Amino acid sequence: MPSCRTCRCRQPSAICHKPGAGRLYSACWRLTPLFLAGRALYRWHRDRYLRLARAALTTLEQRLAGADLNALRELPELLKRTALSMPQRPAVASLSGDAWQQFLQAHSHVELPADFSRQLAQLAYAPGPNSDSCPANRSTPC
């Protein structure tokens, strides 16, 4: 029986150093749209608090356009609720006064008045025009 050296039988093919690379690239191309869709869904869910706040603000603006001044009383609550819903989960529940002012200033895109937190507190807690705590015969406004 002749040996392989003399019969020139077929030699094995070279060993591929990247086994399954084609399948790996194919899997990457197929998984990329799933990754992008998942990321978009995550961002949509993360920004849900902004969409809800914008909808509530639009409702407040419509009520103010209809001369409903009690809608202003809901603005401080809307700001606090929006801050509590932020994805970074800042500790804003206990903030008031200067600490609340600093938080609002740090997260606002526009310059706020120096006494903005005081104005918000006055809006939220001042007696309304129809409340019993403001007598009708009082000379100074409530």
Backbone bond lengths (Angstrom), bond angles and torsions (degrees), N, CA, C in turn:
res aa  C-N    CA-C-N  psi(-1)  N-CA   C-N-CA  omega(-1)  CA-C   N-CA-C  phi
1 M - - - 1.432 - - 1.520 108.76 -
2 P 1.303 115.73 127.95 1.471 118.32 -176.82 1.516 111.08 -72.92
3 S 1.293 116.07 151.37 1.461 120.65 178.70 1.528 109.31 -84.79
4 C 1.302 116.95 166.59 1.467 121.62 -177.90 1.514 111.49 -65.49
5 R 1.304 116.86 -24.89 1.450 118.56 -178.34 1.519 111.74 -70.50
6 T 1.274 116.20 -29.73 1.447 119.14 -175.94 1.519 113.01 -96.06
7 C 1.333 119.41 -21.90 1.456 119.35 -174.93 1.523 113.14 -96.73
8 R 1.255 117.88 -5.20 1.450 122.49 178.56 1.530 112.21 56.02
9 C 1.271 114.38 46.68 1.460 116.49 177.89 1.531 109.53 -72.52
10 R 1.242 113.27 164.62 1.471 119.78 -173.70 1.530 110.96 -67.02
11 Q 1.311 115.85 129.58 1.454 122.20 179.29 1.536 109.18 -83.74
12 P 1.312 117.61 149.71 1.466 119.08 178.00 1.529 110.39 -64.97
13 S 1.318 114.69 149.91 1.470 119.18 -179.76 1.525 109.42 -69.83
14 A 1.307 114.72 162.60 1.463 120.15 -179.08 1.524 109.43 -66.92
15 I 1.305 115.06 149.55 1.459 120.40 -179.28 1.519 109.14 -80.24
16 C 1.305 115.63 130.76 1.463 120.95 179.75 1.528 108.61 -78.88
17 H 1.309 117.16 128.26 1.453 121.33 -179.78 1.536 112.24 -84.88
18 K 1.293 118.39 -6.19 1.462 122.75 178.98 1.536 109.14 -123.97
19 P 1.308 116.99 69.08 1.461 117.53 -177.96 1.527 110.97 -66.94
20 G 1.283 115.90 133.55 1.457 121.29 176.05 1.514 114.49 71.91
21 A 1.321 118.28 16.40 1.461 120.06 -178.05 1.521 110.82 -63.22
22 G 1.297 116.54 -38.13 1.464 119.40 178.35 1.520 111.23 -61.59
23 R 1.313 116.85 -41.27 1.462 120.37 178.03 1.523 111.61 -66.83
24 L 1.328 115.66 -37.15 1.463 119.89 179.14 1.523 110.38 -64.49
25 Y 1.317 117.29 -45.93 1.464 120.46 178.28 1.522 110.74 -63.02
26 S 1.301 116.62 -39.83 1.464 120.66 178.81 1.530 110.62 -63.62
27 A 1.316 116.36 -41.64 1.463 119.94 178.62 1.520 110.77 -65.07
28 C 1.325 116.45 -39.88 1.471 119.50 177.70 1.523 111.10 -61.45
29 W 1.314 117.33 -44.28 1.465 120.72 179.84 1.524 110.90 -64.48
30 R 1.321 116.33 -34.51 1.467 118.83 -179.65 1.529 112.13 -77.98
31 L 1.332 118.23 -31.26 1.458 121.30 -177.64 1.527 113.46 -85.82
32 T 1.323 118.02 -18.90 1.461 120.87 -179.52 1.528 112.31 -58.78
33 P 1.350 120.41 -47.54 1.465 118.76 177.63 1.527 112.91 -61.31
34 L 1.320 117.18 -35.69 1.463 119.96 177.34 1.524 111.05 -65.27
35 F 1.325 116.58 -41.16 1.463 120.62 177.55 1.525 110.68 -62.89
36 L 1.327 116.99 -45.77 1.469 120.59 -179.66 1.528 111.39 -64.37
37 A 1.319 116.85 -39.19 1.470 119.68 177.66 1.522 110.84 -66.42
38 G 1.315 117.11 -39.96 1.465 120.54 177.82 1.511 111.85 -64.35
39 R 1.314 116.44 -39.83 1.467 120.15 178.15 1.523 111.27 -66.24
40 A 1.326 116.86 -40.43 1.463 120.44 177.78 1.529 110.64 -64.71
41 L 1.321 116.99 -40.43 1.464 120.78 177.91 1.529 111.00 -64.90
42 Y 1.323 117.11 -39.97 1.460 121.15 177.27 1.522 110.71 -61.30
43 R 1.343 116.80 -46.59 1.470 120.59 179.56 1.523 111.22 -63.67
44 W 1.327 116.80 -39.79 1.459 120.71 179.35 1.528 109.64 -62.45
45 H 1.316 116.49 -43.64 1.471 120.38 179.33 1.531 110.85 -68.52
46 R 1.330 117.06 -39.30 1.462 121.48 -179.81 1.527 111.50 -63.82
47 D 1.327 117.83 -36.38 1.459 121.92 -177.07 1.523 113.11 -91.96
48 R 1.310 116.75 12.46 1.464 120.81 179.58 1.514 111.24 -59.27
49 Y 1.321 117.90 -38.83 1.460 120.93 -178.75 1.520 111.32 -61.88
50 L 1.335 117.58 -33.63 1.463 120.40 177.70 1.519 111.45 -69.01
51 R 1.322 116.45 -41.20 1.469 119.01 178.96 1.528 110.64 -64.25
52 L 1.325 117.15 -41.40 1.464 120.17 179.01 1.523 111.12 -66.01
53 A 1.335 117.37 -40.44 1.461 121.06 179.27 1.526 110.86 -65.66
54 R 1.322 117.09 -40.91 1.475 119.73 178.61 1.530 110.88 -64.65
55 A 1.327 116.82 -39.53 1.467 120.02 178.36 1.531 110.48 -64.66
56 A 1.327 117.21 -42.57 1.460 120.41 179.02 1.515 111.01 -66.70
57 L 1.325 117.01 -38.50 1.464 120.60 178.38 1.525 110.96 -65.76
58 T 1.317 117.10 -38.95 1.467 120.70 176.70 1.519 110.39 -62.45
59 T 1.331 116.87 -40.93 1.464 120.89 177.44 1.528 110.75 -62.89
60 L 1.339 116.43 -42.85 1.463 120.02 177.73 1.522 111.50 -63.11
61 E 1.324 116.99 -40.77 1.466 120.56 178.58 1.522 111.06 -63.07
62 Q 1.322 117.09 -39.98 1.465 120.44 178.43 1.520 111.01 -65.62
63 R 1.336 115.98 -39.78 1.463 119.43 177.94 1.519 111.29 -66.41
64 L 1.327 117.50 -37.74 1.464 120.73 177.62 1.521 111.32 -67.58
65 A 1.325 116.84 -35.77 1.460 120.31 176.94 1.522 110.81 -64.79
66 G 1.329 116.10 -28.24 1.457 121.17 177.33 1.519 112.32 -89.04
67 A 1.330 117.93 17.26 1.464 124.75 176.44 1.530 112.68 65.88
68 D 1.318 118.21 30.16 1.468 121.78 175.42 1.526 107.54 -95.37
69 L 1.328 116.64 92.78 1.462 120.69 -176.26 1.520 112.81 -72.72
70 N 1.313 118.43 -15.41 1.462 120.53 175.35 1.526 111.56 -67.41
71 A 1.324 117.06 -16.91 1.467 120.41 176.98 1.523 110.53 -64.35
72 L 1.329 117.47 -29.46 1.465 120.17 177.78 1.519 111.75 -62.95
73 R 1.328 116.94 -31.50 1.464 120.72 -179.84 1.525 111.82 -64.65
74 E 1.317 117.65 -21.61 1.467 121.21 -178.80 1.523 112.68 -86.51
75 L 1.326 117.71 -11.31 1.462 120.89 -178.37 1.532 112.91 -62.81
76 P 1.350 120.46 -46.62 1.473 118.78 178.03 1.535 112.89 -60.31
77 E 1.320 116.58 -38.66 1.467 119.77 178.43 1.523 110.66 -65.15
78 L 1.324 116.74 -40.52 1.462 120.80 178.84 1.530 110.81 -63.04
79 L 1.331 117.30 -42.21 1.461 120.26 178.46 1.532 111.32 -62.57
80 K 1.313 116.91 -45.22 1.465 120.75 -178.92 1.529 110.64 -66.38
81 R 1.335 116.49 -42.19 1.471 120.55 179.98 1.521 110.41 -63.53
82 T 1.340 116.28 -39.75 1.461 120.37 179.16 1.528 110.50 -66.59
83 A 1.324 116.37 -41.75 1.472 119.67 179.04 1.522 110.94 -64.59
84 L 1.328 117.46 -37.44 1.464 120.55 178.67 1.523 112.37 -68.51
85 S 1.329 116.80 -23.94 1.466 121.26 -177.18 1.516 113.27 -91.71
86 M 1.303 118.09 0.87 1.463 120.78 -178.07 1.529 109.64 -62.34
87 P 1.336 117.66 146.15 1.466 119.93 -177.00 1.527 113.78 -66.17
88 Q 1.329 119.09 -24.64 1.457 119.93 179.95 1.523 111.11 -76.74
89 R 1.316 118.33 -9.75 1.464 125.07 179.63 1.535 111.81 54.22
90 P 1.348 117.12 57.17 1.460 117.93 177.43 1.525 110.64 -69.22
91 A 1.308 116.31 154.08 1.469 121.56 -179.23 1.523 108.56 -84.30
92 V 1.327 116.74 82.83 1.457 120.91 -177.52 1.517 112.90 -108.61
93 A 1.293 118.49 -6.41 1.458 120.70 -176.02 1.524 111.60 -60.33
94 S 1.306 117.20 -37.27 1.459 120.25 -176.91 1.523 113.53 -96.74
95 L 1.325 117.93 0.48 1.461 120.21 -178.19 1.524 110.85 -73.18
96 S 1.321 115.33 138.75 1.457 121.44 173.36 1.520 107.70 -156.51
97 G 1.301 116.84 165.42 1.457 121.53 177.48 1.513 113.15 61.90
98 D 1.343 115.20 -130.41 1.465 120.60 -176.53 1.526 112.75 -65.15
99 A 1.326 117.16 -36.20 1.475 119.89 179.55 1.532 110.65 -64.98
100 W 1.327 117.73 -41.13 1.463 122.22 177.71 1.522 109.45 -66.24
101 Q 1.339 116.96 -40.79 1.466 121.62 177.71 1.527 110.43 -60.39
102 Q 1.328 117.36 -45.07 1.460 120.84 179.85 1.527 111.28 -64.42
103 F 1.328 117.01 -40.39 1.465 120.22 177.99 1.524 110.50 -62.72
104 L 1.330 116.80 -46.71 1.467 120.21 -179.77 1.523 110.86 -62.62
105 Q 1.323 116.74 -42.10 1.464 120.33 -179.93 1.523 110.71 -64.86
106 A 1.330 117.47 -39.28 1.463 121.08 -178.91 1.526 112.14 -67.95
107 H 1.328 118.48 -30.11 1.455 121.56 -176.29 1.525 113.58 -104.65
108 S 1.315 117.42 5.06 1.463 120.89 -179.63 1.521 110.28 -95.71
109 H 1.320 115.58 146.39 1.464 120.63 178.15 1.522 111.01 -90.07
110 V 1.316 117.35 -10.85 1.461 121.77 179.39 1.525 108.72 -121.38
111 E 1.314 115.57 159.73 1.456 120.90 178.71 1.524 109.24 -73.20
112 L 1.328 116.19 128.65 1.458 121.63 179.67 1.524 109.45 -98.85
113 P 1.339 117.36 152.70 1.466 118.90 174.96 1.531 110.63 -61.07
114 A 1.320 115.89 153.99 1.466 120.54 -177.05 1.525 112.26 -64.05
115 D 1.317 117.45 -26.98 1.467 120.82 -178.38 1.531 111.92 -110.39
116 F 1.332 116.57 32.08 1.458 120.98 -175.84 1.527 112.12 -62.55
117 S 1.327 117.29 -41.86 1.467 119.34 -179.57 1.529 110.71 -65.74
118 R 1.325 117.49 -34.68 1.458 120.54 176.65 1.525 110.50 -66.63
119 Q 1.319 116.52 -40.25 1.466 120.67 177.76 1.530 110.69 -63.30
120 L 1.335 116.10 -40.86 1.468 119.63 178.40 1.520 110.98 -64.23
121 A 1.331 116.45 -42.54 1.470 119.96 179.48 1.527 110.27 -64.12
122 Q 1.318 116.41 -39.34 1.467 119.75 178.56 1.526 110.32 -65.49
123 L 1.311 116.89 -39.94 1.466 120.33 177.12 1.527 111.26 -62.14
124 A 1.320 115.60 -42.75 1.462 119.90 -174.70 1.523 112.82 -74.62
125 Y 1.332 117.32 -36.06 1.464 119.18 -169.63 1.520 115.30 -114.05
126 A 1.309 118.39 -7.33 1.466 119.62 178.59 1.527 109.13 -69.60
127 P 1.323 117.38 145.56 1.463 118.74 178.79 1.524 110.81 -65.15
128 G 1.298 115.48 143.74 1.449 121.03 179.84 1.518 111.33 -80.49
129 P 1.319 117.14 169.69 1.460 120.24 -178.45 1.526 112.87 -66.94
130 N 1.312 118.86 -21.80 1.461 121.65 -178.50 1.522 112.94 -103.45
131 S 1.343 117.51 10.18 1.459 118.74 -176.29 1.529 110.28 -84.15
132 D 1.327 116.55 159.04 1.463 122.35 -179.82 1.517 112.02 -75.91
133 S 1.331 118.24 -16.04 1.457 120.76 -177.67 1.520 112.56 -78.86
134 C 1.309 118.20 -4.48 1.462 122.13 179.51 1.525 108.33 -116.42
135 P 1.322 118.41 98.73 1.456 119.79 -179.26 1.523 111.73 -64.66
136 A 1.301 116.53 146.03 1.462 122.40 -177.08 1.516 111.46 -68.65
137 N 1.315 118.87 -28.17 1.461 120.85 -176.92 1.531 113.26 -92.96
138 R 1.312 117.91 11.96 1.462 122.05 -179.60 1.522 110.12 -74.38
139 S 1.339 117.16 137.11 1.458 120.21 -175.41 1.534 112.99 -79.49
140 T 1.340 118.23 -27.83 1.471 120.85 178.75 1.517 109.11 -101.32
141 P 1.322 116.90 145.40 1.471 119.25 -179.66 1.518 111.21 -67.77
142 C 1.313 116.14 152.43 1.466 122.02 179.79 1.499 110.47 -84.09
